[in-house]
Amino acid sequence: MGHGDGDGHGEVLSIRTADLKAAAPIFQQQAVSLGTALTTLVTTLDSLGAPWGDDDQGTQFSDAYKPQQTNIEGAAGILVLGLTSIHEAMADMSDGFVDNEEAIRGMFTPLDPKSPQQQDGSGR
């Protein structure tokens, strides 16, 4: 994706379908990687139980730590969904641009003047 044609003229925003198609899978790969890391984190922390103990210091730590752990896990889950959504949106945009380019190309492709489609509709 870039701006213009390099000499100060041209489009405000240039989007190349090849760039979209190339970038989209990266977001999905990162979503999978983050999801795997999140699963590992949750599984590992759950398997540890409460290693800080249940004395006063352990209770204070747990009271401060547990809500943050839940917030971190929730935020990471939202990031996984966000990365997946970006992947899907980029893939959809890429497909949409290809369809749009083909439609525009069809509108501006010159037709053969002898073609029946170019005549007055009566076939003459």
TORGU-987351 format. One record per residue: x, y, z of N, C-alpha, C in turn. Coordinates in steps of 0.05 Angstrom, whole numbers, padded with zeros to 5 digits, always signed. Atoms other than C-alpha are relative to their C-alpha. Last residue first. Example, Ala and Ser with C-alpha at 12.3 -4.5 7.8 and 13.67 -1.06 7.14 Angstrom:
<rs>
-00016-00024-00001+00273-00021+00143-00015+00022+00014
+00018-00024+00000+00246-00090+00156+00018+00024+00000
</rs>
This chain:
<rs>
-00008-00011+00025-00602-00078-00739+00026+00015+00002
-00016+00019+00014-00615-00125-00681+00009+00010-00027
+00017+00014+00019-00672-00083-00656+00015-00021-00015
+00017+00018-00015-00633-00061-00594-00019-00015-00018
+00022-00015-00013-00603+00000-00628-00020-00018+00015
+00020-00012+00018-00538-00035-00644-00023+00011+00016
-00005-00029+00004-00479-00044-00597-00022+00013-00017
+00004-00013-00026-00502-00113-00570+00003+00030-00003
+00028-00004-00004-00508-00138-00642-00007+00015+00026
+00013+00019-00018-00433-00128-00649-00029+00006+00003
+00017+00017+00017-00411-00088-00710-00015-00021+00017
+00024-00015+00009-00385-00033-00664-00019-00016-00017
-00001-00001+00029-00339-00083-00629-00026+00014-00010
+00014+00022+00013-00340-00066-00556+00002+00004-00030
+00014-00007+00025-00289-00022-00521-00013-00025-00012
-00011+00015+00023-00273-00045-00451-00016+00006-00025
-00015-00017+00017-00291+00010-00402+00014-00015-00023
+00015-00024+00007-00348-00023-00364+00015+00017-00021
+00022+00007+00019-00314-00091-00365-00016+00024-00009
-00013+00007+00026-00250-00062-00334-00021-00007-00021
-00007-00026+00013-00293-00030-00280+00013-00006-00027
+00025-00014+00008-00326-00097-00264+00007+00026-00014
+00011+00014+00023-00259-00134-00264-00026+00014-00010
-00017-00005+00023-00228-00082-00218-00011-00013-00025
+00005-00027+00008-00287-00087-00171+00016+00007-00024
+00027-00001+00013-00284-00163-00167-00005+00028-00011
-00002+00015+00025-00208-00160-00154-00027+00001-00015
-00015-00016+00019-00218-00105-00103+00003-00014-00027
+00017-00022+00009-00272-00145-00067+00013+00018-00021
+00019+00012+00018-00229-00208-00063-00018+00022-00012
-00015+00009+00024-00172-00168-00033-00019-00011-00021
-00007-00023+00016-00220-00133+00014+00014-00007-00025
+00025-00009+00013-00249-00200+00037+00005+00025-00018
+00006+00019+00021-00179-00227+00050-00025+00008-00015
-00019-00004+00022-00161-00164+00087-00005-00019-00023
+00006-00025+00013-00224-00167+00129+00018+00004-00024
+00025+00004+00016-00214-00241+00146-00007+00025-00016
-00006+00019+00022-00142-00230+00168-00024-00003-00018
-00016-00015+00019-00162-00168+00208+00007-00018-00024
+00018-00018+00014-00217-00208+00242+00015+00016-00021
+00016+00017+00018-00168-00263+00261-00018+00017-00017
-00019+00008+00022-00120-00211+00290-00015-00017-00020
-00006-00024+00017-00178-00180+00330+00018-00008-00024
+00023-00005+00017-00202-00248+00356+00005+00024-00019
+00002+00023+00018-00132-00265+00381-00024+00005-00019
-00020-00004+00021-00126-00194+00410+00000-00023-00020
+00010-00021+00018-00191-00203+00448+00019+00005-00023
+00022+00012+00016-00166-00268+00477-00012+00019-00020
-00013+00016+00020-00102-00233+00499-00020-00014-00018
-00012-00018+00020-00143-00180+00534+00013-00016-00022
+00022-00011+00016-00185-00233+00570+00011+00018-00022
+00011+00022+00016-00123-00271+00594-00022+00010-00018
-00020+00006+00021-00090-00206+00617-00011-00022-00018
-00001-00022+00020-00153-00184+00654+00019-00006-00023
+00025+00001+00016-00161-00252+00688-00001+00021-00021
-00003+00024+00017-00088-00251+00710-00025-00003-00018
-00018-00008+00022-00097-00180+00735+00004-00024-00019
+00015-00016+00019-00158-00201+00777+00017+00009-00024
+00022+00014+00014-00118-00259+00806-00016+00018-00019
-00008+00014+00025-00055-00220+00823-00023-00012-00016
-00009-00019+00020-00077-00167+00874+00005-00014-00027
+00021-00021+00004-00120-00212+00917+00008+00020-00022
+00022+00012+00016-00071-00270+00907-00022+00021-00006
-00010+00003+00027-00012-00227+00932-00023-00011-00018
-00003-00027+00012-00051-00204+00993+00009-00002-00029
+00027-00010+00006-00072-00276+01007+00001+00027-00012
+00011+00015+00022-00001-00302+01001-00028+00010-00008
-00014-00010+00024+00025-00247+01047-00011-00014-00025
+00008-00028+00006-00028-00263+01099+00013+00011-00025
-00006-00018-00023-00018-00338+01095-00007+00028-00008
+00025-00013-00010-00054-00379+01042+00005+00016+00025
+00009+00008-00027+00005-00401+00999-00025+00016+00009
-00007-00021-00019+00040-00367+00941-00010-00005+00028
-00026+00005-00012+00040-00431+00900+00008+00021+00020
-00006-00025-00015-00035-00424+00888+00026-00003+00014
+00018-00004-00023-00052-00476+00834+00006+00028+00013
-00016-00008-00023+00008-00487+00790-00017+00003+00025
-00013+00023-00011-00032-00526+00739+00017+00006+00025
+00020+00017-00014-00078-00467+00728+00013-00024+00013
+00008-00014-00025-00018-00422+00713-00021-00017+00015
-00023+00000-00019+00010-00472+00663-00008+00013+00026
-00004+00028-00009-00057-00484+00628+00022-00001+00021
+00022+00007-00017-00072-00409+00624+00003-00028+00012
+00000-00017-00024-00004-00391+00597-00021-00009+00019
-00023+00009-00016-00001-00449+00547+00001+00015+00027
+00008+00027-00010-00071-00432+00521+00022-00011+00019
+00020-00004-00020-00050-00359+00514-00009-00026+00013
-00014-00011-00023+00014-00378+00477-00020+00005+00023
-00015+00022-00011-00027-00422+00429+00015+00010+00026
+00019+00019-00013-00077-00366+00418+00014-00023+00013
+00009-00012-00024-00020-00317+00405-00020-00018+00015
-00022-00001-00019+00011-00363+00354-00008+00011+00027
-00004+00027-00009-00056-00376+00320+00023-00001+00021
+00023+00007-00017-00071-00302+00317+00003-00028+00011
-00005-00013-00026-00001-00289+00291-00023-00005+00019
-00022+00014-00012-00011-00339+00234+00006+00011+00028
+00010+00025-00009-00078-00308+00218+00021-00016+00014
+00018-00006-00023-00049-00238+00215-00011-00026+00011
-00018-00007-00023+00008-00263+00171-00017+00005+00025
-00007+00024-00015-00043-00296+00125+00018+00005+00024
+00022+00012-00014-00072-00228+00106+00008-00025+00016
+00000-00008-00028-00007-00194+00087-00021-00015+00017
-00025+00008-00013+00007-00229+00021-00001+00005+00030
-00001+00029+00000-00065-00225-00004+00025-00010+00015
+00021+00010-00019-00070-00152+00016+00002-00030+00002
-00008-00007-00027-00004-00136-00018-00020-00010+00021
-00021+00018-00007-00024-00173-00081+00010+00005+00028
+00012+00025-00009-00090-00136-00082+00022-00020+00008
-00005+00021+00019-00052-00070-00087-00010-00027+00012
+00002+00026-00013-00081-00011-00050+00004-00021-00022
-00003+00021+00020-00061+00059-00072+00000-00027+00015
-00006+00026-00012-00087+00115-00029+00001-00021-00021
-00003-00006-00028-00091+00188-00048+00009-00025+00015
+00021+00008-00018-00079+00169-00120+00006+00010+00029
+00011+00026+00000-00033+00205-00167-00021-00004+00022
+00026+00001+00014+00015+00262-00166-00011-00028+00004
+00018-00020-00011+00072+00280-00119-00027+00000-00013
-00008-00027+00008+00125+00246-00161-00020+00021+00010
-00028-00006-00006+00125+00177-00127+00008+00028-00009
-00018+00013+00019+00061+00152-00158+00029+00007+00003
-00007-00013+00025+00013+00168-00102+00019-00017-00018
+00012-00025+00007+00015+00140-00032+00009+00009-00027
-00017-00024+00001+00028+00068-00017-00016+00024-00007
+00017-00023+00000+00000+00000+00000+00018+00025+00000
</rs>
